[in-house]
Amino acid sequence: MASRPPPSASDPPIPSRPETDALLAPPWGPLGRSATLATIATACKIGLTGLATFSIAPPDGVGAARLAAAVAGRPPGIGLLTVMNHTSTLDDPGVFSAALPLYLFATDHLSGRAVRWSLCAREVCHSNPALSAFFRSGKTLAIERGGGVDQPSTRAAADALASGGWVHVFPEGKVSPSGKLGRLRWGVGALVCGCVAAGGAPPALLPLYHSGMATVLPLGSVLPRPLGKDLHLAVGEAIPLGDLTPGCTSADPEVRASTWAAITARAEAGLKALEAAAPPNPDQRRPEQVAADAAAGEAGTGAGAGALPTPGAPPGEPRPRPPWKRR
């Protein structure tokens, strides 16, 4: 049973790592994975496009075509890393289910390249064996909060990118109750560099920004309420990384850490540009939270499923301090 997307003749040879192969393997088989993905995507699409209004920018099909080309039309051997703001626990799988055709989910067993891998905190999505099997079947890896960027799930995500797959992350590492984009964790840069270090080509980095999902499933809610809601997805242009990725394989940990930070800074700039032109997301904070965040100078805090880990270092090396803490 293949644990990675089947490579084409043009895919680069990627070393197999049993630890990460086991994490990427479908627990209920390839067909079971496609069935899981298609079932969830169908339910989300009915709710978010049948009961709500879902639009993609740039208009006139430009944004939709840009997303489709990145997801299903990229060259063999080129991975895709998407980054998106996070305002609701329904953001993923909701946004992609609404934006992409259902056949991609139902046929994941044929290629494995056109449905994303994602990361979710172990205590949220992998708290027991049955729940863990369900989320693994849905291509969601368990992340250990506070475990750094070098842990089995992040190595598995990097391997998926290196073999031409698609990985999606919420680089803020948590749901933002304020509705505004918070500071990005530089694990997004570590994922890009992990892909390169694993022998893959630099992945395409695509920024996405959505509006309205917090009105469908606000923080603290259990049941989605999509009826009559106005939802919006902005698809940015791919962010060039070729001038930065040579630093990914530097023997100097400080150079690698600076490369992670530089890649993350570009991702943040791309997301902020989309945010500036997108409809605003609602502020879900209580008045006392707003006051506390204002005093702390923060946009808001919250716990979410799509967490990226805090910075770390390869085994046996000291954990580098983030660049913003060196000032």
Contacts in CASP RR format, 6 or more apart in sequence:
PFRMAT RR
TARGET T0000
AUTHOR 0000-0000-0000
METHOD contacts of the structure
MODEL  1
MASRPPPSASDPPIPSRPETDALLAPPWGPLGRSATLATIATACKIGLTG
LATFSIAPPDGVGAARLAAAVAGRPPGIGLLTVMNHTSTLDDPGVFSAAL
PLYLFATDHLSGRAVRWSLCAREVCHSNPALSAFFRSGKTLAIERGGGVD
QPSTRAAADALASGGWVHVFPEGKVSPSGKLGRLRWGVGALVCGCVAAGG
APPALLPLYHSGMATVLPLGSVLPRPLGKDLHLAVGEAIPLGDLTPGCTS
ADPEVRASTWAAITARAEAGLKALEAAAPPNPDQRRPEQVAADAAAGEAG
TGAGAGALPTPGAPPGEPRPRPPWKRR
1 25 0 8 1.000
1 26 0 8 1.000
1 29 0 8 1.000
1 30 0 8 1.000
2 30 0 8 1.000
3 21 0 8 1.000
3 22 0 8 1.000
3 24 0 8 1.000
3 25 0 8 1.000
3 26 0 8 1.000
4 14 0 8 1.000
4 16 0 8 1.000
4 21 0 8 1.000
4 24 0 8 1.000
4 159 0 8 1.000
4 160 0 8 1.000
4 163 0 8 1.000
5 111 0 8 1.000
5 112 0 8 1.000
5 113 0 8 1.000
5 160 0 8 1.000
5 163 0 8 1.000
5 164 0 8 1.000
5 165 0 8 1.000
6 111 0 8 1.000
6 112 0 8 1.000
7 13 0 8 1.000
7 14 0 8 1.000
7 76 0 8 1.000
7 77 0 8 1.000
7 163 0 8 1.000
8 76 0 8 1.000
8 77 0 8 1.000
9 76 0 8 1.000
10 75 0 8 1.000
10 76 0 8 1.000
10 77 0 8 1.000
11 76 0 8 1.000
11 77 0 8 1.000
11 163 0 8 1.000
11 164 0 8 1.000
12 77 0 8 1.000
12 162 0 8 1.000
12 199 0 8 1.000
12 200 0 8 1.000
12 201 0 8 1.000
14 159 0 8 1.000
14 162 0 8 1.000
14 163 0 8 1.000
14 198 0 8 1.000
14 199 0 8 1.000
14 200 0 8 1.000
15 198 0 8 1.000
15 199 0 8 1.000
17 155 0 8 1.000
17 159 0 8 1.000
19 152 0 8 1.000
19 155 0 8 1.000
19 156 0 8 1.000
20 152 0 8 1.000
20 155 0 8 1.000
20 156 0 8 1.000
20 159 0 8 1.000
21 159 0 8 1.000
23 136 0 8 1.000
23 141 0 8 1.000
23 152 0 8 1.000
23 153 0 8 1.000
23 156 0 8 1.000
24 117 0 8 1.000
24 156 0 8 1.000
24 159 0 8 1.000
24 160 0 8 1.000
26 32 0 8 1.000
26 33 0 8 1.000
26 136 0 8 1.000
26 137 0 8 1.000
27 133 0 8 1.000
27 136 0 8 1.000
27 137 0 8 1.000
28 35 0 8 1.000
28 36 0 8 1.000
28 133 0 8 1.000
28 137 0 8 1.000
29 109 0 8 1.000
29 137 0 8 1.000
30 108 0 8 1.000
30 109 0 8 1.000
31 109 0 8 1.000
32 109 0 8 1.000
32 137 0 8 1.000
33 108 0 8 1.000
33 109 0 8 1.000
33 137 0 8 1.000
33 138 0 8 1.000
33 139 0 8 1.000
34 105 0 8 1.000
34 106 0 8 1.000
34 107 0 8 1.000
34 108 0 8 1.000
34 109 0 8 1.000
35 106 0 8 1.000
36 134 0 8 1.000
36 137 0 8 1.000
36 138 0 8 1.000
37 105 0 8 1.000
37 106 0 8 1.000
37 108 0 8 1.000
37 115 0 8 1.000
37 137 0 8 1.000
37 138 0 8 1.000
37 139 0 8 1.000
38 102 0 8 1.000
38 105 0 8 1.000
38 106 0 8 1.000
40 93 0 8 1.000
40 97 0 8 1.000
40 105 0 8 1.000
40 138 0 8 1.000
41 93 0 8 1.000
41 96 0 8 1.000
41 97 0 8 1.000
41 100 0 8 1.000
41 102 0 8 1.000
41 105 0 8 1.000
42 97 0 8 1.000
42 102 0 8 1.000
42 105 0 8 1.000
43 97 0 8 1.000
44 90 0 8 1.000
44 93 0 8 1.000
44 94 0 8 1.000
44 97 0 8 1.000
44 98 0 8 1.000
45 97 0 8 1.000
45 98 0 8 1.000
45 102 0 8 1.000
47 224 0 8 1.000
47 226 0 8 1.000
48 54 0 8 1.000
48 94 0 8 1.000
48 97 0 8 1.000
48 98 0 8 1.000
48 216 0 8 1.000
48 226 0 8 1.000
48 231 0 8 1.000
49 98 0 8 1.000
50 226 0 8 1.000
51 226 0 8 1.000
51 227 0 8 1.000
51 228 0 8 1.000
51 229 0 8 1.000
52 216 0 8 1.000
52 226 0 8 1.000
52 227 0 8 1.000
52 228 0 8 1.000
52 229 0 8 1.000
52 230 0 8 1.000
52 231 0 8 1.000
53 228 0 8 1.000
53 229 0 8 1.000
53 230 0 8 1.000
53 231 0 8 1.000
54 98 0 8 1.000
54 99 0 8 1.000
54 231 0 8 1.000
54 232 0 8 1.000
54 233 0 8 1.000
55 230 0 8 1.000
55 231 0 8 1.000
55 232 0 8 1.000
55 233 0 8 1.000
56 63 0 8 1.000
56 64 0 8 1.000
56 67 0 8 1.000
56 99 0 8 1.000
56 232 0 8 1.000
56 233 0 8 1.000
56 234 0 8 1.000
56 235 0 8 1.000
57 63 0 8 1.000
57 232 0 8 1.000
57 233 0 8 1.000
57 234 0 8 1.000
57 235 0 8 1.000
57 277 0 8 1.000
57 278 0 8 1.000
58 66 0 8 1.000
58 234 0 8 1.000
58 235 0 8 1.000
63 235 0 8 1.000
63 236 0 8 1.000
64 99 0 8 1.000
64 235 0 8 1.000
66 235 0 8 1.000
66 236 0 8 1.000
66 237 0 8 1.000
67 99 0 8 1.000
67 100 0 8 1.000
67 206 0 8 1.000
67 208 0 8 1.000
67 235 0 8 1.000
68 100 0 8 1.000
70 80 0 8 1.000
70 82 0 8 1.000
70 204 0 8 1.000
70 206 0 8 1.000
70 238 0 8 1.000
71 80 0 8 1.000
71 100 0 8 1.000
71 104 0 8 1.000
71 114 0 8 1.000
71 166 0 8 1.000
72 104 0 8 1.000
72 113 0 8 1.000
72 114 0 8 1.000
74 80 0 8 1.000
74 204 0 8 1.000
76 164 0 8 1.000
77 163 0 8 1.000
77 164 0 8 1.000
77 200 0 8 1.000
77 201 0 8 1.000
78 164 0 8 1.000
78 201 0 8 1.000
78 203 0 8 1.000
78 204 0 8 1.000
79 113 0 8 1.000
79 161 0 8 1.000
79 162 0 8 1.000
79 163 0 8 1.000
79 164 0 8 1.000
79 165 0 8 1.000
79 166 0 8 1.000
79 167 0 8 1.000
79 195 0 8 1.000
79 201 0 8 1.000
79 203 0 8 1.000
79 204 0 8 1.000
80 161 0 8 1.000
80 164 0 8 1.000
80 165 0 8 1.000
80 166 0 8 1.000
80 167 0 8 1.000
80 203 0 8 1.000
80 204 0 8 1.000
80 206 0 8 1.000
81 161 0 8 1.000
81 166 0 8 1.000
81 167 0 8 1.000
81 168 0 8 1.000
81 169 0 8 1.000
81 188 0 8 1.000
81 191 0 8 1.000
81 192 0 8 1.000
81 195 0 8 1.000
81 203 0 8 1.000
81 204 0 8 1.000
81 205 0 8 1.000
81 206 0 8 1.000
82 116 0 8 1.000
82 166 0 8 1.000
82 167 0 8 1.000
82 168 0 8 1.000
82 169 0 8 1.000
82 205 0 8 1.000
82 206 0 8 1.000
82 207 0 8 1.000
82 208 0 8 1.000
83 168 0 8 1.000
83 169 0 8 1.000
83 170 0 8 1.000
83 171 0 8 1.000
83 184 0 8 1.000
83 188 0 8 1.000
83 205 0 8 1.000
83 206 0 8 1.000
83 207 0 8 1.000
83 208 0 8 1.000
83 267 0 8 1.000
83 271 0 8 1.000
84 91 0 8 1.000
84 92 0 8 1.000
84 95 0 8 1.000
84 168 0 8 1.000
84 170 0 8 1.000
84 207 0 8 1.000
84 208 0 8 1.000
84 209 0 8 1.000
84 210 0 8 1.000
84 271 0 8 1.000
85 91 0 8 1.000
85 170 0 8 1.000
85 172 0 8 1.000
85 176 0 8 1.000
85 179 0 8 1.000
85 181 0 8 1.000
85 208 0 8 1.000
85 209 0 8 1.000
85 210 0 8 1.000
85 271 0 8 1.000
85 275 0 8 1.000
85 281 0 8 1.000
86 170 0 8 1.000
86 172 0 8 1.000
86 173 0 8 1.000
86 174 0 8 1.000
86 175 0 8 1.000
86 176 0 8 1.000
86 304 0 8 1.000
86 306 0 8 1.000
87 175 0 8 1.000
87 176 0 8 1.000
87 179 0 8 1.000
87 210 0 8 1.000
87 212 0 8 1.000
87 213 0 8 1.000
87 214 0 8 1.000
87 281 0 8 1.000
87 284 0 8 1.000
88 175 0 8 1.000
88 213 0 8 1.000
88 214 0 8 1.000
88 216 0 8 1.000
88 217 0 8 1.000
88 218 0 8 1.000
88 219 0 8 1.000
89 175 0 8 1.000
89 217 0 8 1.000
89 219 0 8 1.000
89 304 0 8 1.000
89 305 0 8 1.000
90 213 0 8 1.000
90 216 0 8 1.000
90 217 0 8 1.000
90 224 0 8 1.000
91 170 0 8 1.000
91 210 0 8 1.000
91 213 0 8 1.000
92 116 0 8 1.000
92 118 0 8 1.000
92 168 0 8 1.000
92 170 0 8 1.000
92 305 0 8 1.000
92 306 0 8 1.000
94 213 0 8 1.000
95 208 0 8 1.000
95 210 0 8 1.000
95 213 0 8 1.000
95 233 0 8 1.000
96 115 0 8 1.000
96 116 0 8 1.000
96 168 0 8 1.000
97 105 0 8 1.000
98 231 0 8 1.000
98 233 0 8 1.000
99 233 0 8 1.000
100 114 0 8 1.000
104 114 0 8 1.000
104 115 0 8 1.000
105 115 0 8 1.000
107 114 0 8 1.000
108 114 0 8 1.000
108 115 0 8 1.000
108 139 0 8 1.000
112 165 0 8 1.000
113 164 0 8 1.000
113 165 0 8 1.000
113 166 0 8 1.000
114 166 0 8 1.000
115 139 0 8 1.000
115 166 0 8 1.000
116 139 0 8 1.000
116 166 0 8 1.000
116 167 0 8 1.000
116 168 0 8 1.000
117 139 0 8 1.000
117 140 0 8 1.000
117 141 0 8 1.000
117 156 0 8 1.000
117 157 0 8 1.000
117 160 0 8 1.000
117 165 0 8 1.000
117 166 0 8 1.000
117 167 0 8 1.000
117 168 0 8 1.000
118 139 0 8 1.000
118 140 0 8 1.000
118 141 0 8 1.000
118 167 0 8 1.000
118 168 0 8 1.000
118 169 0 8 1.000
118 306 0 8 1.000
119 140 0 8 1.000
119 141 0 8 1.000
119 142 0 8 1.000
119 143 0 8 1.000
119 153 0 8 1.000
119 154 0 8 1.000
119 157 0 8 1.000
119 169 0 8 1.000
119 306 0 8 1.000
119 307 0 8 1.000
119 308 0 8 1.000
120 126 0 8 1.000
120 135 0 8 1.000
120 140 0 8 1.000
120 141 0 8 1.000
120 142 0 8 1.000
120 143 0 8 1.000
120 305 0 8 1.000
120 306 0 8 1.000
120 307 0 8 1.000
121 142 0 8 1.000
121 143 0 8 1.000
121 145 0 8 1.000
121 303 0 8 1.000
121 304 0 8 1.000
121 305 0 8 1.000
121 306 0 8 1.000
121 307 0 8 1.000
122 142 0 8 1.000
122 143 0 8 1.000
122 144 0 8 1.000
122 145 0 8 1.000
123 145 0 8 1.000
124 304 0 8 1.000
124 305 0 8 1.000
125 131 0 8 1.000
125 132 0 8 1.000
125 135 0 8 1.000
125 140 0 8 1.000
125 142 0 8 1.000
125 305 0 8 1.000
126 132 0 8 1.000
126 135 0 8 1.000
126 136 0 8 1.000
126 142 0 8 1.000
132 142 0 8 1.000
135 142 0 8 1.000
141 153 0 8 1.000
141 156 0 8 1.000
141 157 0 8 1.000
142 153 0 8 1.000
143 151 0 8 1.000
143 153 0 8 1.000
143 154 0 8 1.000
143 306 0 8 1.000
143 307 0 8 1.000
143 308 0 8 1.000
143 309 0 8 1.000
144 151 0 8 1.000
144 153 0 8 1.000
144 309 0 8 1.000
145 307 0 8 1.000
145 309 0 8 1.000
146 309 0 8 1.000
146 310 0 8 1.000
147 309 0 8 1.000
147 310 0 8 1.000
147 312 0 8 1.000
148 154 0 8 1.000
148 309 0 8 1.000
148 310 0 8 1.000
148 311 0 8 1.000
148 312 0 8 1.000
148 319 0 8 1.000
149 187 0 8 1.000
149 190 0 8 1.000
149 191 0 8 1.000
149 260 0 8 1.000
149 308 0 8 1.000
149 309 0 8 1.000
149 310 0 8 1.000
149 311 0 8 1.000
149 312 0 8 1.000
150 312 0 8 1.000
150 313 0 8 1.000
150 314 0 8 1.000
150 315 0 8 1.000
151 309 0 8 1.000
154 187 0 8 1.000
154 190 0 8 1.000
154 191 0 8 1.000
154 309 0 8 1.000
155 194 0 8 1.000
157 167 0 8 1.000
157 191 0 8 1.000
158 191 0 8 1.000
158 194 0 8 1.000
158 195 0 8 1.000
158 197 0 8 1.000
158 198 0 8 1.000
159 198 0 8 1.000
160 166 0 8 1.000
160 167 0 8 1.000
161 167 0 8 1.000
161 191 0 8 1.000
161 192 0 8 1.000
161 194 0 8 1.000
161 195 0 8 1.000
161 198 0 8 1.000
161 200 0 8 1.000
161 203 0 8 1.000
162 194 0 8 1.000
162 195 0 8 1.000
162 196 0 8 1.000
162 198 0 8 1.000
162 199 0 8 1.000
162 200 0 8 1.000
163 200 0 8 1.000
164 200 0 8 1.000
164 203 0 8 1.000
167 191 0 8 1.000
167 203 0 8 1.000
169 188 0 8 1.000
169 191 0 8 1.000
169 306 0 8 1.000
169 308 0 8 1.000
170 304 0 8 1.000
170 306 0 8 1.000
170 307 0 8 1.000
170 308 0 8 1.000
171 184 0 8 1.000
171 185 0 8 1.000
171 187 0 8 1.000
171 188 0 8 1.000
171 264 0 8 1.000
171 267 0 8 1.000
171 268 0 8 1.000
171 271 0 8 1.000
171 308 0 8 1.000
172 181 0 8 1.000
172 182 0 8 1.000
172 183 0 8 1.000
172 184 0 8 1.000
172 185 0 8 1.000
173 185 0 8 1.000
173 304 0 8 1.000
173 306 0 8 1.000
173 307 0 8 1.000
173 308 0 8 1.000
174 301 0 8 1.000
174 302 0 8 1.000
174 303 0 8 1.000
174 304 0 8 1.000
174 306 0 8 1.000
174 307 0 8 1.000
175 219 0 8 1.000
175 302 0 8 1.000
175 303 0 8 1.000
175 304 0 8 1.000
175 305 0 8 1.000
176 182 0 8 1.000
176 281 0 8 1.000
176 299 0 8 1.000
176 300 0 8 1.000
176 302 0 8 1.000
177 219 0 8 1.000
177 283 0 8 1.000
177 284 0 8 1.000
177 285 0 8 1.000
177 289 0 8 1.000
177 300 0 8 1.000
177 301 0 8 1.000
177 302 0 8 1.000
178 283 0 8 1.000
178 284 0 8 1.000
178 285 0 8 1.000
178 293 0 8 1.000
178 299 0 8 1.000
178 300 0 8 1.000
179 214 0 8 1.000
179 280 0 8 1.000
179 281 0 8 1.000
179 282 0 8 1.000
179 283 0 8 1.000
179 284 0 8 1.000
179 299 0 8 1.000
180 275 0 8 1.000
180 281 0 8 1.000
180 299 0 8 1.000
180 300 0 8 1.000
181 209 0 8 1.000
181 268 0 8 1.000
181 271 0 8 1.000
181 272 0 8 1.000
181 275 0 8 1.000
181 299 0 8 1.000
182 299 0 8 1.000
182 300 0 8 1.000
183 268 0 8 1.000
183 299 0 8 1.000
184 264 0 8 1.000
184 267 0 8 1.000
184 268 0 8 1.000
184 271 0 8 1.000
185 264 0 8 1.000
185 308 0 8 1.000
185 309 0 8 1.000
185 310 0 8 1.000
185 311 0 8 1.000
186 260 0 8 1.000
186 261 0 8 1.000
186 263 0 8 1.000
186 264 0 8 1.000
186 311 0 8 1.000
186 322 0 8 1.000
187 260 0 8 1.000
187 264 0 8 1.000
187 308 0 8 1.000
187 309 0 8 1.000
187 311 0 8 1.000
188 263 0 8 1.000
188 264 0 8 1.000
188 267 0 8 1.000
188 308 0 8 1.000
189 259 0 8 1.000
189 260 0 8 1.000
189 261 0 8 1.000
189 263 0 8 1.000
189 264 0 8 1.000
189 267 0 8 1.000
190 260 0 8 1.000
190 311 0 8 1.000
190 312 0 8 1.000
192 202 0 8 1.000
192 203 0 8 1.000
192 205 0 8 1.000
192 241 0 8 1.000
192 245 0 8 1.000
192 248 0 8 1.000
192 260 0 8 1.000
192 263 0 8 1.000
193 245 0 8 1.000
193 247 0 8 1.000
193 248 0 8 1.000
193 249 0 8 1.000
193 256 0 8 1.000
193 259 0 8 1.000
193 260 0 8 1.000
193 263 0 8 1.000
194 248 0 8 1.000
195 201 0 8 1.000
195 202 0 8 1.000
195 203 0 8 1.000
196 202 0 8 1.000
196 245 0 8 1.000
196 248 0 8 1.000
196 249 0 8 1.000
197 248 0 8 1.000
197 249 0 8 1.000
202 241 0 8 1.000
202 242 0 8 1.000
202 245 0 8 1.000
203 241 0 8 1.000
204 238 0 8 1.000
205 238 0 8 1.000
205 239 0 8 1.000
205 241 0 8 1.000
205 263 0 8 1.000
205 266 0 8 1.000
205 267 0 8 1.000
206 235 0 8 1.000
206 236 0 8 1.000
206 238 0 8 1.000
206 239 0 8 1.000
207 236 0 8 1.000
207 239 0 8 1.000
207 267 0 8 1.000
207 270 0 8 1.000
207 271 0 8 1.000
207 273 0 8 1.000
207 274 0 8 1.000
208 233 0 8 1.000
208 234 0 8 1.000
208 235 0 8 1.000
208 236 0 8 1.000
208 274 0 8 1.000
209 233 0 8 1.000
209 234 0 8 1.000
209 236 0 8 1.000
209 271 0 8 1.000
209 274 0 8 1.000
209 275 0 8 1.000
209 278 0 8 1.000
210 231 0 8 1.000
210 232 0 8 1.000
210 233 0 8 1.000
210 234 0 8 1.000
210 278 0 8 1.000
211 231 0 8 1.000
211 232 0 8 1.000
211 233 0 8 1.000
211 234 0 8 1.000
211 278 0 8 1.000
211 279 0 8 1.000
211 280 0 8 1.000
211 281 0 8 1.000
212 229 0 8 1.000
212 230 0 8 1.000
212 231 0 8 1.000
212 232 0 8 1.000
212 279 0 8 1.000
212 281 0 8 1.000
212 282 0 8 1.000
213 231 0 8 1.000
213 281 0 8 1.000
214 281 0 8 1.000
214 282 0 8 1.000
214 284 0 8 1.000
215 225 0 8 1.000
215 229 0 8 1.000
215 282 0 8 1.000
216 224 0 8 1.000
216 225 0 8 1.000
216 226 0 8 1.000
216 229 0 8 1.000
216 231 0 8 1.000
217 223 0 8 1.000
217 224 0 8 1.000
217 225 0 8 1.000
218 282 0 8 1.000
218 284 0 8 1.000
219 284 0 8 1.000
219 302 0 8 1.000
230 279 0 8 1.000
232 278 0 8 1.000
232 279 0 8 1.000
234 274 0 8 1.000
234 277 0 8 1.000
234 278 0 8 1.000
236 270 0 8 1.000
236 273 0 8 1.000
236 274 0 8 1.000
239 266 0 8 1.000
239 267 0 8 1.000
239 270 0 8 1.000
241 263 0 8 1.000
241 266 0 8 1.000
244 259 0 8 1.000
244 262 0 8 1.000
244 263 0 8 1.000
244 266 0 8 1.000
245 259 0 8 1.000
245 263 0 8 1.000
247 255 0 8 1.000
247 256 0 8 1.000
247 259 0 8 1.000
248 256 0 8 1.000
248 259 0 8 1.000
249 256 0 8 1.000
250 256 0 8 1.000
250 259 0 8 1.000
253 313 0 8 1.000
253 314 0 8 1.000
253 317 0 8 1.000
253 318 0 8 1.000
253 320 0 8 1.000
254 320 0 8 1.000
256 320 0 8 1.000
257 311 0 8 1.000
257 313 0 8 1.000
257 320 0 8 1.000
257 321 0 8 1.000
257 322 0 8 1.000
257 323 0 8 1.000
258 323 0 8 1.000
260 311 0 8 1.000
261 322 0 8 1.000
261 323 0 8 1.000
283 290 0 8 1.000
285 293 0 8 1.000
285 300 0 8 1.000
289 300 0 8 1.000
293 299 0 8 1.000
293 300 0 8 1.000
293 301 0 8 1.000
311 319 0 8 1.000
311 320 0 8 1.000
311 322 0 8 1.000
312 319 0 8 1.000
312 320 0 8 1.000
313 319 0 8 1.000
313 320 0 8 1.000
END
